[in-house]
């Protein structure tokens, strides 16, 4: 069983899928990398020679020093990804324990899965209805005689919308770990004289780590790359890397520069994943699905 | 037991946070008033208007066509991949897994523009693959494959290999063995994977946004462009209907799983 299988047996099962992935996943990804070294030509298409110009522009390296325009945008995306991740962990971590300890586990799980499966545009749209000038929030504030607040469009709305959208992505994998916790380890820790905090930290927390890290990646990756949430809740004024990419492939039609921006975003995400894969192995990658 | 009480309070607040926005949309979809959020009485007229609007019918059809065709293709390709990955040893296994994970882990905007770029190159070189329903389907299959493969693969990992070996000892050849032994055992896994793929396709906005041509508007694309134009009670009604479909589908899935 240790010898490699003969290719005549591999071909019918692995062949079609591998070819599909090579053509429609690997080639397009490599094309992004290649195109990021090209230039836009006058006909709206791409041409050589190969150049680092797009990366120079993205990182803002010019003759008079650094122009941080795109670096700032990248920083804003990373900040949104980071804040969203921390917020979903703070909200979701106790919640996973709440589900696991509840007698109505299945119902609660269904209640988390339902927003998860509800179309994501609808969930973002709901926050426009809440935050707009004559929206639900201001109606409520007015009811109590308070002044209205203008939260749409705003960065606050973008942050709330992103946290709301990705919260279930953290809770579900985390819950899978919490449910499997071996609580006898905590008893053992207490028997050995560990206090509540030390007992939790050494006996419980490590057991939740696989689900927690999978959840963190599932939140961070889409949050750092979003363009839809910032587009809708920031109404064109909140610009993230995702918006830069979308604009370059849309209205601005500078696909070469857009490819460079996309590659930078991909590099950020892949670096994080590479670290995760080294730590978690193949089993850990499966937790991401 | 105060710890448990705090946990429950926190839990209730999180549930409120998760459901308030959804409740707002559902309630407003029955509101008589076209503007604002003040309650002006119960009505079903936004639903009537929505259903009478033949404009959205083609978008619903496009969504269903894309989801059906892409689910079929990705379920076949993904199941075969899962079988190969679970059974055979080969030197480029790590490379294949890496390839499989690309669509799961890169931000969807990157996948969307890379497919757009790819289709544009193919179009210039071969005058083929103009943006339309076909390109949307190709894009959807590309991200569905990974999910199908991993779901079926985990089902295969839970199988008792001695069943397959027993069938082989009794003389069942490759295909017969597959159809008579393996397939019935993993059929529930394949069904779950197909359902997941179908939902992912129906729900997708970003990949569709970049790979759809002018005639290939799906329901999410329509929702996006309407929302950009402003908030209307008709969108509330459409959203409520979609939430209802999701809820019913989820309850159905739970029932099926509970029976097993």
HADDOCK unambig.tbl for C-alpha pairs under 7 A between the chains (distance, minus, plus):
assign (segid A and resid 4 and name CA) (segid B and resid 89 and name CA) 4.88 0.50 0.50
assign (segid A and resid 4 and name CA) (segid B and resid 90 and name CA) 4.90 0.50 0.50
assign (segid A and resid 5 and name CA) (segid B and resid 88 and name CA) 5.76 0.50 0.50
assign (segid A and resid 5 and name CA) (segid B and resid 89 and name CA) 5.56 0.50 0.50
assign (segid A and resid 5 and name CA) (segid B and resid 90 and name CA) 6.14 0.50 0.50
assign (segid A and resid 10 and name CA) (segid B and resid 84 and name CA) 6.50 0.50 0.50
assign (segid A and resid 13 and name CA) (segid B and resid 80 and name CA) 4.62 0.50 0.50
assign (segid A and resid 13 and name CA) (segid B and resid 81 and name CA) 5.71 0.50 0.50
assign (segid A and resid 13 and name CA) (segid B and resid 83 and name CA) 6.68 0.50 0.50
assign (segid A and resid 13 and name CA) (segid B and resid 84 and name CA) 5.32 0.50 0.50
assign (segid A and resid 14 and name CA) (segid B and resid 80 and name CA) 6.32 0.50 0.50
assign (segid A and resid 14 and name CA) (segid B and resid 81 and name CA) 4.92 0.50 0.50
assign (segid A and resid 14 and name CA) (segid B and resid 84 and name CA) 5.54 0.50 0.50
assign (segid A and resid 16 and name CA) (segid B and resid 77 and name CA) 6.52 0.50 0.50
assign (segid A and resid 17 and name CA) (segid B and resid 77 and name CA) 5.17 0.50 0.50
assign (segid A and resid 17 and name CA) (segid B and resid 78 and name CA) 6.71 0.50 0.50
assign (segid A and resid 17 and name CA) (segid B and resid 81 and name CA) 6.03 0.50 0.50
assign (segid A and resid 21 and name CA) (segid B and resid 99 and name CA) 6.63 0.50 0.50
assign (segid A and resid 21 and name CA) (segid B and resid 142 and name CA) 6.83 0.50 0.50
assign (segid A and resid 24 and name CA) (segid B and resid 142 and name CA) 6.39 0.50 0.50
assign (segid A and resid 25 and name CA) (segid B and resid 142 and name CA) 6.77 0.50 0.50
assign (segid A and resid 26 and name CA) (segid B and resid 99 and name CA) 6.92 0.50 0.50
assign (segid A and resid 28 and name CA) (segid B and resid 114 and name CA) 4.94 0.50 0.50
assign (segid A and resid 28 and name CA) (segid B and resid 115 and name CA) 5.69 0.50 0.50
assign (segid A and resid 28 and name CA) (segid B and resid 117 and name CA) 6.98 0.50 0.50
assign (segid A and resid 28 and name CA) (segid B and resid 118 and name CA) 5.20 0.50 0.50
assign (segid A and resid 29 and name CA) (segid B and resid 114 and name CA) 5.85 0.50 0.50
assign (segid A and resid 31 and name CA) (segid B and resid 118 and name CA) 6.89 0.50 0.50
assign (segid A and resid 32 and name CA) (segid B and resid 114 and name CA) 5.78 0.50 0.50
assign (segid A and resid 94 and name CA) (segid B and resid 7 and name CA) 6.62 0.50 0.50
assign (segid A and resid 95 and name CA) (segid B and resid 11 and name CA) 5.57 0.50 0.50
assign (segid A and resid 98 and name CA) (segid B and resid 7 and name CA) 5.87 0.50 0.50
assign (segid A and resid 98 and name CA) (segid B and resid 8 and name CA) 6.48 0.50 0.50
assign (segid A and resid 98 and name CA) (segid B and resid 11 and name CA) 6.25 0.50 0.50
assign (segid A and resid 114 and name CA) (segid B and resid 247 and name CA) 6.53 0.50 0.50
assign (segid A and resid 117 and name CA) (segid B and resid 246 and name CA) 6.76 0.50 0.50
assign (segid A and resid 118 and name CA) (segid B and resid 243 and name CA) 5.92 0.50 0.50
assign (segid A and resid 118 and name CA) (segid B and resid 246 and name CA) 6.34 0.50 0.50
assign (segid A and resid 119 and name CA) (segid B and resid 203 and name CA) 5.61 0.50 0.50
assign (segid A and resid 121 and name CA) (segid B and resid 224 and name CA) 6.87 0.50 0.50
assign (segid A and resid 122 and name CA) (segid B and resid 239 and name CA) 6.18 0.50 0.50
assign (segid A and resid 126 and name CA) (segid B and resid 21 and name CA) 5.28 0.50 0.50
assign (segid A and resid 126 and name CA) (segid B and resid 22 and name CA) 6.70 0.50 0.50
assign (segid A and resid 126 and name CA) (segid B and resid 25 and name CA) 6.36 0.50 0.50
assign (segid A and resid 127 and name CA) (segid B and resid 21 and name CA) 6.60 0.50 0.50
assign (segid A and resid 134 and name CA) (segid B and resid 36 and name CA) 5.80 0.50 0.50
assign (segid A and resid 135 and name CA) (segid B and resid 36 and name CA) 6.53 0.50 0.50
assign (segid A and resid 135 and name CA) (segid B and resid 37 and name CA) 6.16 0.50 0.50
assign (segid A and resid 136 and name CA) (segid B and resid 37 and name CA) 6.17 0.50 0.50
assign (segid A and resid 221 and name CA) (segid B and resid 107 and name CA) 6.05 0.50 0.50
assign (segid A and resid 222 and name CA) (segid B and resid 107 and name CA) 5.54 0.50 0.50
assign (segid A and resid 225 and name CA) (segid B and resid 107 and name CA) 5.41 0.50 0.50
assign (segid A and resid 225 and name CA) (segid B and resid 109 and name CA) 6.77 0.50 0.50
assign (segid A and resid 232 and name CA) (segid B and resid 228 and name CA) 6.81 0.50 0.50
assign (segid A and resid 242 and name CA) (segid B and resid 109 and name CA) 6.60 0.50 0.50
assign (segid A and resid 262 and name CA) (segid B and resid 110 and name CA) 5.64 0.50 0.50
assign (segid A and resid 266 and name CA) (segid B and resid 106 and name CA) 6.31 0.50 0.50
assign (segid A and resid 269 and name CA) (segid B and resid 106 and name CA) 6.88 0.50 0.50
assign (segid A and resid 286 and name CA) (segid B and resid 150 and name CA) 6.99 0.50 0.50
assign (segid A and resid 289 and name CA) (segid B and resid 147 and name CA) 6.62 0.50 0.50
